[in-house]
Amino acid sequence: MTDKPVTDLSFEEAMAELEKVVTQLERGDVALEQSISLYERGAALKALCAGKLKEAEEKVDLIRVSEGKAVGVTPVEGM
């Protein structure tokens, strides 16, 4: 785990760190206070990743709109 502020992490860095946090919590071999700190960091990392994914989806939607393609529509199978 890094001491770098969550807001300074790239999506890839945040995902890698989130995986480490989850692994540590799943092992269950950390003290209660450290578990709480890990959980808080994990929640912040998850929020950052979710926000970055939403931004990416919005950018893709803008590109699709500029190309005249439908946005937010899932084609029906067989049609």
Secondary structure, 3 states (H helix, E strand, C coil): CCCCCHHHCCHHHHHHHHHHHHHHHHHCCCCHHHHHHHHHHHHHHHHHHHHHHHHHHHHHHHHHHHCCCCCCCCCCCCC
